[in-house]
């Protein structure tokens, strides 16, 4: 059993570093375990994407 997608929406109210250090690795771990097929992000300001890519 698995989810097709997990969507992180509008958690911009935490520090961007926390998203990079905690949220993304946790979701990747779930995906790598085969529990979810795709990861999605929505409701974020565009400024977060260059920050994440640079990490």
PQR file of N, CA, C, O and H, with PARSE charges and radii, in Angstrom:
ATOM      1  N   UNK A   1       0.837  -1.181   0.000 -0.4000 1.5000
ATOM      2  CA  UNK A   1       0.000   0.000   0.000 -0.0000 2.0000
ATOM      3  C   UNK A   1       0.881   1.243   0.000  0.5500 1.7000
ATOM      4  O   UNK A   1       1.919   1.293   0.659 -0.5500 1.4000
ATOM      5  N   UNK A   2       0.445   2.227  -0.745 -0.4000 1.5000
ATOM      6  CA  UNK A   2       1.183   3.485  -0.803 -0.0000 2.0000
ATOM      7  C   UNK A   2       0.235   4.618  -1.189  0.5500 1.7000
ATOM      8  O   UNK A   2      -0.854   4.388  -1.713 -0.5500 1.4000
ATOM      9  H   UNK A   2      -0.398   2.187  -1.280  0.4000 1.0000
ATOM     10  N   UNK A   3       0.672   5.833  -0.920 -0.4000 1.5000
ATOM     11  CA  UNK A   3      -0.019   7.022  -1.405 -0.0000 2.0000
ATOM     12  C   UNK A   3       0.566   7.377  -2.759  0.5500 1.7000
ATOM     13  O   UNK A   3       1.751   7.151  -3.004 -0.5500 1.4000
ATOM     14  H   UNK A   3       1.557   6.020  -0.494  0.4000 1.0000
ATOM     15  N   UNK A   4      -0.249   7.928  -3.635 -0.4000 1.5000
ATOM     16  CA  UNK A   4       0.285   8.380  -4.915 -0.0000 2.0000
ATOM     17  C   UNK A   4       1.101   9.659  -4.740  0.5500 1.7000
ATOM     18  O   UNK A   4       2.142   9.822  -5.377 -0.5500 1.4000
ATOM     19  H   UNK A   4      -1.211   8.112  -3.436  0.4000 1.0000
ATOM     20  N   UNK A   5       0.638  10.557  -3.890 -0.4000 1.5000
ATOM     21  CA  UNK A   5       1.332  11.832  -3.706 -0.0000 2.0000
ATOM     22  C   UNK A   5       1.182  12.315  -2.266  0.5500 1.7000
ATOM     23  O   UNK A   5       0.152  12.100  -1.626 -0.5500 1.4000
ATOM     24  H   UNK A   5      -0.208  10.425  -3.373  0.4000 1.0000
ATOM     25  N   UNK A   6       2.217  12.963  -1.779 -0.4000 1.5000
ATOM     26  CA  UNK A   6       2.139  13.674  -0.506 -0.0000 2.0000
ATOM     27  C   UNK A   6       2.403  15.137  -0.835  0.5500 1.7000
ATOM     28  O   UNK A   6       3.375  15.454  -1.520 -0.5500 1.4000
ATOM     29  H   UNK A   6       3.053  13.137  -2.299  0.4000 1.0000
ATOM     30  N   UNK A   7       1.553  16.018  -0.359 -0.4000 1.5000
ATOM     31  CA  UNK A   7       1.622  17.432  -0.706 -0.0000 2.0000
ATOM     32  C   UNK A   7       1.877  18.264   0.538  0.5500 1.7000
ATOM     33  O   UNK A   7       1.109  18.221   1.499 -0.5500 1.4000
ATOM     34  H   UNK A   7       0.763  15.761   0.197  0.4000 1.0000
ATOM     35  N   UNK A   8       2.947  19.007   0.507 -0.4000 1.5000
ATOM     36  CA  UNK A   8       3.255  19.955   1.582 -0.0000 2.0000
ATOM     37  C   UNK A   8       2.725  21.308   1.143  0.5500 1.7000
ATOM     38  O   UNK A   8       3.188  21.870   0.150 -0.5500 1.4000
ATOM     39  H   UNK A   8       3.571  19.042  -0.273  0.4000 1.0000
ATOM     40  N   UNK A   9       1.769  21.822   1.869 -0.4000 1.5000
ATOM     41  CA  UNK A   9       1.132  23.072   1.470 -0.0000 2.0000
ATOM     42  C   UNK A   9       1.257  24.118   2.561  0.5500 1.7000
ATOM     43  O   UNK A   9       0.904  23.886   3.717 -0.5500 1.4000
ATOM     44  H   UNK A   9       1.393  21.365   2.675  0.4000 1.0000
ATOM     45  N   UNK A  10       1.763  25.266   2.170 -0.4000 1.5000
ATOM     46  CA  UNK A  10       1.716  26.477   2.991 -0.0000 2.0000
ATOM     47  C   UNK A  10       2.330  26.307   4.378  0.5500 1.7000
ATOM     48  O   UNK A  10       1.729  26.691   5.381 -0.5500 1.4000
ATOM     49  H   UNK A  10       2.050  25.455   1.230  0.4000 1.0000
ATOM     50  N   UNK A  11       3.531  25.731   4.429 -0.4000 1.5000
ATOM     51  CA  UNK A  11       4.225  25.683   5.719 -0.0000 2.0000
ATOM     52  C   UNK A  11       5.343  26.713   5.754  0.5500 1.7000
ATOM     53  O   UNK A  11       6.384  26.511   6.379 -0.5500 1.4000
ATOM     54  H   UNK A  11       4.020  25.420   3.614  0.4000 1.0000
ATOM     55  N   UNK A  12       5.095  27.842   5.052 -0.4000 1.5000
ATOM     56  CA  UNK A  12       6.091  28.895   4.973 -0.0000 2.0000
ATOM     57  C   UNK A  12       6.261  29.646   6.290  0.5500 1.7000
ATOM     58  O   UNK A  12       7.100  30.542   6.380 -0.5500 1.4000
ATOM     59  H   UNK A  12       4.249  28.006   4.544  0.4000 1.0000
ATOM     60  N   UNK A  13       5.497  29.305   7.292 -0.4000 1.5000
ATOM     61  CA  UNK A  13       5.565  30.028   8.556 -0.0000 2.0000
ATOM     62  C   UNK A  13       6.627  29.468   9.489  0.5500 1.7000
ATOM     63  O   UNK A  13       6.736  29.898  10.637 -0.5500 1.4000
ATOM     64  H   UNK A  13       4.815  28.577   7.219  0.4000 1.0000
ATOM     65  N   UNK A  14       7.404  28.521   9.006 -0.4000 1.5000
ATOM     66  CA  UNK A  14       8.574  28.043   9.745 -0.0000 2.0000
ATOM     67  C   UNK A  14       9.807  28.537   9.006  0.5500 1.7000
ATOM     68  O   UNK A  14       9.713  28.986   7.864 -0.5500 1.4000
ATOM     69  H   UNK A  14       7.316  28.172   8.073  0.4000 1.0000
ATOM     70  N   UNK A  15      10.945  28.456   9.645 -0.4000 1.5000
ATOM     71  CA  UNK A  15      12.186  28.882   9.005 -0.0000 2.0000
ATOM     72  C   UNK A  15      12.481  27.997   7.794  0.5500 1.7000
ATOM     73  O   UNK A  15      12.277  26.784   7.838 -0.5500 1.4000
ATOM     74  H   UNK A  15      11.021  28.092  10.573  0.4000 1.0000
ATOM     75  N   UNK A  16      12.961  28.610   6.720 -0.4000 1.5000
ATOM     76  CA  UNK A  16      13.283  27.846   5.513 -0.0000 2.0000
ATOM     77  C   UNK A  16      14.325  26.771   5.802  0.5500 1.7000
ATOM     78  O   UNK A  16      14.290  25.697   5.202 -0.5500 1.4000
ATOM     79  H   UNK A  16      13.126  29.595   6.684  0.4000 1.0000
ATOM     80  N   UNK A  17      15.243  27.050   6.707 -0.4000 1.5000
ATOM     81  CA  UNK A  17      16.270  26.063   7.034 -0.0000 2.0000
ATOM     82  C   UNK A  17      15.646  24.812   7.642  0.5500 1.7000
ATOM     83  O   UNK A  17      16.128  23.703   7.413 -0.5500 1.4000
ATOM     84  H   UNK A  17      15.271  27.922   7.194  0.4000 1.0000
ATOM     85  N   UNK A  18      14.578  24.986   8.416 -0.4000 1.5000
ATOM     86  CA  UNK A  18      13.894  23.830   8.997 -0.0000 2.0000
ATOM     87  C   UNK A  18      13.247  22.974   7.903  0.5500 1.7000
ATOM     88  O   UNK A  18      13.249  21.746   7.993 -0.5500 1.4000
ATOM     89  H   UNK A  18      14.186  25.887   8.602  0.4000 1.0000
ATOM     90  N   UNK A  19      12.705  23.612   6.888 -0.4000 1.5000
ATOM     91  CA  UNK A  19      12.125  22.867   5.771 -0.0000 2.0000
ATOM     92  C   UNK A  19      13.200  22.033   5.094  0.5500 1.7000
ATOM     93  O   UNK A  19      12.982  20.866   4.767 -0.5500 1.4000
ATOM     94  H   UNK A  19      12.704  24.609   6.815  0.4000 1.0000
ATOM     95  N   UNK A  20      14.375  22.649   4.883 -0.4000 1.5000
ATOM     96  CA  UNK A  20      15.485  21.959   4.218 -0.0000 2.0000
ATOM     97  C   UNK A  20      16.061  20.855   5.097  0.5500 1.7000
ATOM     98  O   UNK A  20      16.348  19.761   4.611 -0.5500 1.4000
ATOM     99  H   UNK A  20      14.552  23.597   5.148  0.4000 1.0000
ATOM    100  N   UNK A  21      16.233  21.134   6.386 -0.4000 1.5000
ATOM    101  CA  UNK A  21      16.895  20.186   7.289 -0.0000 2.0000
ATOM    102  C   UNK A  21      15.992  19.067   7.795  0.5500 1.7000
ATOM    103  O   UNK A  21      16.467  17.968   8.078 -0.5500 1.4000
ATOM    104  H   UNK A  21      16.000  22.022   6.781  0.4000 1.0000
ATOM    105  N   UNK A  22      14.694  19.337   7.910 -0.4000 1.5000
ATOM    106  CA  UNK A  22      13.802  18.363   8.542 -0.0000 2.0000
ATOM    107  C   UNK A  22      12.684  17.860   7.626  0.5500 1.7000
ATOM    108  O   UNK A  22      12.507  16.652   7.461 -0.5500 1.4000
ATOM    109  H   UNK A  22      14.308  20.230   7.680  0.4000 1.0000
ATOM    110  N   UNK A  23      11.942  18.780   7.038 -0.4000 1.5000
ATOM    111  CA  UNK A  23      10.765  18.389   6.266 -0.0000 2.0000
ATOM    112  C   UNK A  23      11.125  17.600   5.012  0.5500 1.7000
ATOM    113  O   UNK A  23      10.610  16.504   4.793 -0.5500 1.4000
ATOM    114  H   UNK A  23      12.086  19.760   7.172  0.4000 1.0000
ATOM    115  N   UNK A  24      12.001  18.154   4.198 -0.4000 1.5000
ATOM    116  CA  UNK A  24      12.352  17.484   2.942 -0.0000 2.0000
ATOM    117  C   UNK A  24      12.994  16.123   3.188  0.5500 1.7000
ATOM    118  O   UNK A  24      12.593  15.153   2.544 -0.5500 1.4000
ATOM    119  H   UNK A  24      12.419  19.045   4.376  0.4000 1.0000
ATOM    120  N   UNK A  25      13.975  16.000   4.091 -0.4000 1.5000
ATOM    121  CA  UNK A  25      14.538  14.665   4.338 -0.0000 2.0000
ATOM    122  C   UNK A  25      13.503  13.659   4.851  0.5500 1.7000
ATOM    123  O   UNK A  25      13.543  12.488   4.475 -0.5500 1.4000
ATOM    124  H   UNK A  25      14.301  16.788   4.614  0.4000 1.0000
ATOM    125  N   UNK A  26      12.585  14.104   5.702 -0.4000 1.5000
ATOM    126  CA  UNK A  26      11.560  13.190   6.222 -0.0000 2.0000
ATOM    127  C   UNK A  26      10.660  12.690   5.097  0.5500 1.7000
ATOM    128  O   UNK A  26      10.315  11.509   5.048 -0.5500 1.4000
ATOM    129  H   UNK A  26      12.553  15.056   6.008  0.4000 1.0000
ATOM    130  N   UNK A  27      10.286  13.581   4.206 -0.4000 1.5000
ATOM    131  CA  UNK A  27       9.426  13.185   3.092 -0.0000 2.0000
ATOM    132  C   UNK A  27      10.186  12.297   2.111  0.5500 1.7000
ATOM    133  O   UNK A  27       9.626  11.339   1.577 -0.5500 1.4000
ATOM    134  H   UNK A  27      10.565  14.540   4.246  0.4000 1.0000
ATOM    135  N   UNK A  28      11.451  12.609   1.872 -0.4000 1.5000
ATOM    136  CA  UNK A  28      12.258  11.759   0.993 -0.0000 2.0000
ATOM    137  C   UNK A  28      12.400  10.354   1.577  0.5500 1.7000
ATOM    138  O   UNK A  28      12.389   9.371   0.835 -0.5500 1.4000
ATOM    139  H   UNK A  28      11.906  13.387   2.305  0.4000 1.0000
ATOM    140  N   UNK A  29      12.531  10.255   2.882 -0.4000 1.5000
ATOM    141  CA  UNK A  29      12.641   8.950   3.538 -0.0000 2.0000
ATOM    142  C   UNK A  29      11.365   8.133   3.323  0.5500 1.7000
ATOM    143  O   UNK A  29      11.427   6.934   3.050 -0.5500 1.4000
ATOM    144  H   UNK A  29      12.539  11.054   3.485  0.4000 1.0000
ATOM    145  N   UNK A  30      10.226   8.780   3.445 -0.4000 1.5000
ATOM    146  CA  UNK A  30       8.943   8.116   3.210 -0.0000 2.0000
ATOM    147  C   UNK A  30       8.845   7.663   1.752  0.5500 1.7000
ATOM    148  O   UNK A  30       8.397   6.551   1.472 -0.5500 1.4000
ATOM    149  H   UNK A  30      10.175   9.754   3.667  0.4000 1.0000
ATOM    150  N   UNK A  31       9.264   8.528   0.828 -0.4000 1.5000
ATOM    151  CA  UNK A  31       9.247   8.163  -0.594 -0.0000 2.0000
ATOM    152  C   UNK A  31      10.201   7.003  -0.864  0.5500 1.7000
ATOM    153  O   UNK A  31       9.842   6.051  -1.557 -0.5500 1.4000
ATOM    154  H   UNK A  31       9.628   9.431   1.055  0.4000 1.0000
ATOM    155  N   UNK A  32      11.410   7.080  -0.320 -0.4000 1.5000
ATOM    156  CA  UNK A  32      12.399   6.028  -0.553 -0.0000 2.0000
ATOM    157  C   UNK A  32      11.963   4.682   0.025  0.5500 1.7000
ATOM    158  O   UNK A  32      12.380   3.631  -0.463 -0.5500 1.4000
ATOM    159  H   UNK A  32      11.701   7.853   0.243  0.4000 1.0000
ATOM    160  N   UNK A  33      11.128   4.712   1.057 -0.4000 1.5000
ATOM    161  CA  UNK A  33      10.602   3.480   1.644 -0.0000 2.0000
ATOM    162  C   UNK A  33       9.445   2.910   0.821  0.5500 1.7000
ATOM    163  O   UNK A  33       8.924   1.840   1.134 -0.5500 1.4000
ATOM    164  H   UNK A  33      10.788   5.565   1.452  0.4000 1.0000
ATOM    165  N   UNK A  34       9.047   3.626  -0.228 -0.4000 1.5000
ATOM    166  CA  UNK A  34       7.979   3.145  -1.094 -0.0000 2.0000
ATOM    167  C   UNK A  34       6.584   3.423  -0.576  0.5500 1.7000
ATOM    168  O   UNK A  34       5.612   2.852  -1.072 -0.5500 1.4000
ATOM    169  H   UNK A  34       9.470   4.496  -0.482  0.4000 1.0000
ATOM    170  N   UNK A  35       6.473   4.291   0.415 -0.4000 1.5000
ATOM    171  CA  UNK A  35       5.161   4.575   0.994 -0.0000 2.0000
ATOM    172  C   UNK A  35       4.416   5.676   0.250  0.5500 1.7000
ATOM    173  O   UNK A  35       3.202   5.821   0.396 -0.5500 1.4000
ATOM    174  H   UNK A  35       7.262   4.755   0.817  0.4000 1.0000
ATOM    175  N   UNK A  36       5.141   6.445  -0.543 -0.4000 1.5000
ATOM    176  CA  UNK A  36       4.534   7.489  -1.367 -0.0000 2.0000
ATOM    177  C   UNK A  36       5.313   7.560  -2.678  0.5500 1.7000
ATOM    178  O   UNK A  36       6.532   7.388  -2.694 -0.5500 1.4000
ATOM    179  H   UNK A  36       6.127   6.328  -0.661  0.4000 1.0000
ATOM    180  N   UNK A  37       4.603   7.813  -3.773 -0.4000 1.5000
ATOM    181  CA  UNK A  37       5.268   7.818  -5.082 -0.0000 2.0000
ATOM    182  C   UNK A  37       5.822   9.185  -5.453  0.5500 1.7000
ATOM    183  O   UNK A  37       6.919   9.276  -6.003 -0.5500 1.4000
ATOM    184  H   UNK A  37       3.613   7.953  -3.760  0.4000 1.0000
ATOM    185  N   UNK A  38       5.085  10.243  -5.164 -0.4000 1.5000
ATOM    186  CA  UNK A  38       5.489  11.584  -5.583 -0.0000 2.0000
ATOM    187  C   UNK A  38       5.377  12.562  -4.422  0.5500 1.7000
ATOM    188  O   UNK A  38       4.564  12.391  -3.513 -0.5500 1.4000
ATOM    189  H   UNK A  38       4.193  10.169  -4.717  0.4000 1.0000
ATOM    190  N   UNK A  39       6.215  13.589  -4.478 -0.4000 1.5000
ATOM    191  CA  UNK A  39       6.227  14.649  -3.476 -0.0000 2.0000
ATOM    192  C   UNK A  39       5.831  15.944  -4.168  0.5500 1.7000
ATOM    193  O   UNK A  39       6.329  16.253  -5.251 -0.5500 1.4000
ATOM    194  H   UNK A  39       6.875  13.727  -5.216  0.4000 1.0000
ATOM    195  N   UNK A  40       4.938  16.698  -3.545 -0.4000 1.5000
ATOM    196  CA  UNK A  40       4.534  17.988  -4.098 -0.0000 2.0000
ATOM    197  C   UNK A  40       4.639  19.084  -3.058  0.5500 1.7000
ATOM    198  O   UNK A  40       4.520  18.839  -1.857 -0.5500 1.4000
ATOM    199  H   UNK A  40       4.533  16.447  -2.666  0.4000 1.0000
ATOM    200  N   UNK A  41       4.861  20.286  -3.536 -0.4000 1.5000
ATOM    201  CA  UNK A  41       4.917  21.467  -2.677 -0.0000 2.0000
ATOM    202  C   UNK A  41       4.036  22.535  -3.293  0.5500 1.7000
ATOM    203  O   UNK A  41       4.057  22.738  -4.507 -0.5500 1.4000
ATOM    204  H   UNK A  41       4.958  20.485  -4.512  0.4000 1.0000
ATOM    205  N   UNK A  42       3.258  23.222  -2.463 -0.4000 1.5000
ATOM    206  CA  UNK A  42       2.431  24.317  -2.971 -0.0000 2.0000
ATOM    207  C   UNK A  42       2.272  25.377  -1.893  0.5500 1.7000
ATOM    208  O   UNK A  42       2.481  25.129  -0.706 -0.5500 1.4000
ATOM    209  H   UNK A  42       3.240  23.058  -1.476  0.4000 1.0000
ATOM    210  N   UNK A  43       1.900  26.555  -2.342 -0.4000 1.5000
ATOM    211  CA  UNK A  43       1.642  27.645  -1.412 -0.0000 2.0000
ATOM    212  C   UNK A  43       2.889  28.272  -0.832  0.5500 1.7000
ATOM    213  O   UNK A  43       2.831  28.902   0.224 -0.5500 1.4000
ATOM    214  H   UNK A  43       1.730  26.757  -3.307  0.4000 1.0000
ATOM    215  N   UNK A  44       4.010  28.114  -1.498 -0.4000 1.5000
ATOM    216  CA  UNK A  44       5.265  28.683  -1.013 -0.0000 2.0000
ATOM    217  C   UNK A  44       5.609  29.921  -1.822  0.5500 1.7000
ATOM    218  O   UNK A  44       5.292  29.988  -3.010 -0.5500 1.4000
ATOM    219  H   UNK A  44       4.058  27.602  -2.356  0.4000 1.0000
ATOM    220  N   UNK A  45       6.250  30.898  -1.205 -0.4000 1.5000
ATOM    221  CA  UNK A  45       6.738  32.028  -1.994 -0.0000 2.0000
ATOM    222  C   UNK A  45       7.889  31.555  -2.885  0.5500 1.7000
ATOM    223  O   UNK A  45       8.627  30.641  -2.516 -0.5500 1.4000
ATOM    224  H   UNK A  45       6.508  30.844  -0.240  0.4000 1.0000
ATOM    225  N   UNK A  46       8.036  32.159  -4.022 -0.4000 1.5000
ATOM    226  CA  UNK A  46       9.072  31.749  -4.979 -0.0000 2.0000
ATOM    227  C   UNK A  46      10.475  31.841  -4.389  0.5500 1.7000
ATOM    228  O   UNK A  46      11.378  31.137  -4.840 -0.5500 1.4000
ATOM    229  H   UNK A  46       7.436  32.901  -4.321  0.4000 1.0000
ATOM    230  N   UNK A  47      10.673  32.702  -3.382 -0.4000 1.5000
ATOM    231  CA  UNK A  47      12.015  32.873  -2.810 -0.0000 2.0000
ATOM    232  C   UNK A  47      12.538  31.594  -2.163  0.5500 1.7000
ATOM    233  O   UNK A  47      13.749  31.443  -2.005 -0.5500 1.4000
ATOM    234  H   UNK A  47       9.939  33.274  -3.015  0.4000 1.0000
ATOM    235  N   UNK A  48      11.666  30.685  -1.791 -0.4000 1.5000
ATOM    236  CA  UNK A  48      12.128  29.477  -1.109 -0.0000 2.0000
ATOM    237  C   UNK A  48      12.819  28.503  -2.066  0.5500 1.7000
ATOM    238  O   UNK A  48      13.706  27.763  -1.641 -0.5500 1.4000
ATOM    239  H   UNK A  48      10.682  30.808  -1.920  0.4000 1.0000
ATOM    240  N   UNK A  49      12.441  28.484  -3.328 -0.4000 1.5000
ATOM    241  CA  UNK A  49      12.987  27.485  -4.244 -0.0000 2.0000
ATOM    242  C   UNK A  49      14.476  27.666  -4.524  0.5500 1.7000
ATOM    243  O   UNK A  49      15.207  26.676  -4.489 -0.5500 1.4000
ATOM    244  H   UNK A  49      11.720  29.085  -3.673  0.4000 1.0000
ATOM    245  N   UNK A  50      14.967  28.876  -4.799 -0.4000 1.5000
ATOM    246  CA  UNK A  50      16.427  29.024  -4.931 -0.0000 2.0000
ATOM    247  C   UNK A  50      17.156  28.659  -3.637  0.5500 1.7000
ATOM    248  O   UNK A  50      18.250  28.097  -3.678 -0.5500 1.4000
ATOM    249  H   UNK A  50      14.373  29.680  -4.827  0.4000 1.0000
ATOM    250  N   UNK A  51      16.558  28.973  -2.502 -0.4000 1.5000
ATOM    251  CA  UNK A  51      17.162  28.633  -1.209 -0.0000 2.0000
ATOM    252  C   UNK A  51      17.304  27.121  -1.075  0.5500 1.7000
ATOM    253  O   UNK A  51      18.357  26.631  -0.668 -0.5500 1.4000
ATOM    254  H   UNK A  51      15.669  29.429  -2.468  0.4000 1.0000
ATOM    255  N   UNK A  52      16.259  26.386  -1.413 -0.4000 1.5000
ATOM    256  CA  UNK A  52      16.289  24.924  -1.309 -0.0000 2.0000
ATOM    257  C   UNK A  52      17.297  24.334  -2.293  0.5500 1.7000
ATOM    258  O   UNK A  52      18.062  23.437  -1.941 -0.5500 1.4000
ATOM    259  H   UNK A  52      15.404  26.785  -1.744  0.4000 1.0000
ATOM    260  N   UNK A  53      17.294  24.831  -3.505 -0.4000 1.5000
ATOM    261  CA  UNK A  53      18.224  24.316  -4.519 -0.0000 2.0000
ATOM    262  C   UNK A  53      19.670  24.537  -4.087  0.5500 1.7000
ATOM    263  O   UNK A  53      20.521  23.676  -4.308 -0.5500 1.4000
ATOM    264  H   UNK A  53      16.672  25.560  -3.791  0.4000 1.0000
ATOM    265  N   UNK A  54      19.953  25.683  -3.473 -0.4000 1.5000
ATOM    266  CA  UNK A  54      21.317  25.988  -3.023 -0.0000 2.0000
ATOM    267  C   UNK A  54      21.762  25.102  -1.866  0.5500 1.7000
ATOM    268  O   UNK A  54      22.961  24.994  -1.609 -0.5500 1.4000
ATOM    269  H   UNK A  54      19.261  26.383  -3.293  0.4000 1.0000
ATOM    270  N   UNK A  55      20.841  24.477  -1.172 -0.4000 1.5000
ATOM    271  CA  UNK A  55      21.185  23.629  -0.039 -0.0000 2.0000
ATOM    272  C   UNK A  55      21.594  22.286  -0.556  0.5500 1.7000
ATOM    273  O   UNK A  55      21.930  21.399   0.229 -0.5500 1.4000
ATOM    274  H   UNK A  55      19.867  24.565  -1.381  0.4000 1.0000
TER
END
